[in-house]
Amino acid sequence: MRSIVMTSTLCLSLGLSLAATAAAQDAKVTKGEQLFVAQKCTLCHSVADKGNKKGPLDGVASKLSADDLRAWVTDAKGMTAKTKAPRKPPMKEYALPKDDVDALVAYMATLKK
C-alpha cells in the first residue's frame, strides 16, 4: 500500500512539474511573439500572411534548428555569409538580452507550418 501511495505521489509531482514547465514554455512563446511585433520583425518577415511576404517565416522551424534560429537573431551577418543568403538588404544586427532571444527562438520554433 505504501508503495502505491509513493508512486501516486511521485506521478502527481511529475505531472505538476510538467504542467509548470509547459506553462513556462507557453509564456516564453507568448513573450517571443510579442517581441516579434515590438521589434518590428514584420517589416522584413511574415507569419501567417501578416507582414512582409518577401521574408516568410512559416515553416521555419521545420527547416532550421533552434541553434540556427538563435544564430540568425544574434549573428545575422555570420549566418548570411554561412548560408549565402541572397536576400537584400541583409538582416540587421540585434543586441537583445538573452531572455528575449530565448523567447524569440521559442516563438519561431512553433512555426512549423
VENBEL-V354963 format. One record per backbone hydrogen bond with DSSP energy under -1.0 kcal/mol. CO is the residue of the C=O (numbers start at 1). NH is the residue of the N-H. E is the energy in kcal/mol with one decimal. If there is no record, write none. Layout:
BEGIN
CO:NH:E
CO:NH:E
END
This chain:
BEGIN
1:5:-2.2
2:6:-2.5
3:7:-2.5
4:8:-2.8
5:9:-2.6
6:10:-2.5
7:11:-2.6
8:12:-2.5
9:13:-2.6
10:14:-2.6
11:15:-2.6
12:16:-2.5
13:17:-2.3
14:18:-2.5
15:19:-2.2
16:20:-2.4
17:21:-2.3
18:22:-2.6
19:23:-2.4
20:24:-2.3
21:25:-2.3
22:26:-2.6
23:27:-2.3
24:28:-2.1
25:29:-2.5
26:30:-2.5
27:31:-2.5
28:32:-2.4
29:33:-2.4
30:34:-2.2
31:35:-2.6
32:36:-2.3
33:37:-1.5
34:38:-2.9
35:39:-3.2
36:41:-2.2
37:40:-1.6
40:43:-1.8
41:44:-1.5
41:45:-2.4
42:52:-1.5
45:52:-1.2
46:57:-3.0
47:50:-1.5
50:47:-2.0
52:55:-1.8
55:46:-1.5
57:60:-2.4
59:62:-1.4
60:64:-2.7
65:69:-2.5
66:70:-2.5
67:71:-2.2
68:72:-2.2
69:73:-1.6
70:74:-2.6
71:75:-3.2
75:79:-2.4
76:80:-2.7
77:81:-2.2
78:82:-2.7
79:83:-2.7
80:85:-1.3
97:101:-2.3
98:102:-2.9
99:103:-2.0
100:104:-2.6
101:105:-2.7
102:106:-2.4
103:107:-2.5
104:108:-2.9
105:109:-2.3
107:110:-1.7
108:111:-1.6
110:112:-1.9
111:61:-2.4
END
